[in-house]
Amino acid sequence: MTVLGRGNANGGVSVLHAAGLGKGCSIGIELSTEVSLVAGEAAVSHDEHGILDSVMAVWVESGYPRPDDTGWRVSSEVPIGQGLKSSAALACAAVLALNDASWTTLSDFDIVDIAVAAQRRAGCSITGCMDDAWAAISPGWKLVDPIQSSRDSVLLEGDIDEGLAVLIALRGPRLAKVQSDSFTDQKKLFERAMASLSNGSVLDAMSANGMAVAAATGDDEALRICNSVIARGAIAAGVSGSGPAISIVCYEQGSEQLTELLIEFGMQVIHSRFIESEPVGEEASPWG
């Protein structure tokens, strides 16, 4: 199968859910999604929202050339439907694959705008996923206004401490439908997360946001789990996205003990890290 272009993006975890205050923030983690544009037909089984079709439609509507007689091939480490930004990773990786195949040299702003438009077209987000798309292709954190274009969307940004472990606790499929109204009911909790983020306390914001999301979704179990892991040494813990996955940040030396605790609770655990900036003087690989 001839590969015409490849793109790689990553999943992420939430710092501030955009449904709470209309502003969102996510951070990328080392769980990758690679999308290849290939010659000939190729079926993708795990795209129930039709994101790849939406990416192609937005790509063409944006004035870029439609490749003839092509299909997609996807390889992803990001669990689907868990709040880990799998849709943003898929959309961004697909745009990057088209960019590679077409030699269009798109900027990050262009990639984010197309990916966000595709996700909105597919109807797979209640917030528009602007912060998720930024997390999928760039290191550090960005507080964004999702109703703005990508060039005007970033309100605050910064780096995350290096060398921290990120544990992802998976609790099975999402059972309840997420209602945006329930998030606005927890405005004060989200404001607490926003205040921490504005002061540069990103991990405090992550925990406060997780508490707000758990309250908005009636997820008492998540609150118990987060309290338990923080009592055992985690730096931060909270529901990611709209759940049900829980992201836990800890020092590497404490990750094994916390992993054992989560397994005792009956959860599957993924060990990851935050995406970090490339050191000055080193050129990043275009595929990860």
Secondary structure, 3 states (H helix, E strand, C coil): CCEEEEEEEEEEEEEECHHHHCCEEEEEEEEEEEEEEEECCCCCCCCCCCHHHHHHHHHHHCCCCCCCCEEEEEEECCCCCCCCCHHHHHHHHHHHHHHHHHCCCCCHHHHHHHHHHHHHHHCCCCCCCHHHHHHHHCCCEEEECCCCCHHHHEEEEECCCCCEEEEEEECCCCCCCCCHHHHHCCHHHHHHHHHHHHCCCHHHHHHHHHHHHHHHHCCHHHHHHHHHHHHCCCCEEEECCCCCCEEEEEEHHHHHHHHHHHHHCCCEEEEEEECCCCCCCCCCCCCC
